[in-house]
């Protein structure tokens, strides 16, 4: 497990987020960030929602998910 965590920390693992998953992550991440800013009136909650949404969207943009990596999962097709 230590090796996997070291590789995860350097972000050198292979792409493991497929096409449909990417689109969903990007859309949900953006929607969450916008909703958090629009709905909450406290700056701390707005920031937490925006950061969480941004992180979800970022995993879609870069096609890499650390949680998928740790559990050995992938939604990417073979050979792509």
Secondary structure as GFF3:
##gff-version 3
##sequence-region A 1 80
A	DSSP	alpha_helix	2	10	.	.	.	ID=ss1
A	DSSP	alpha_helix	19	39	.	.	.	ID=ss2
A	DSSP	alpha_helix	43	62	.	.	.	ID=ss3
A	DSSP	alpha_helix	66	71	.	.	.	ID=ss4
###
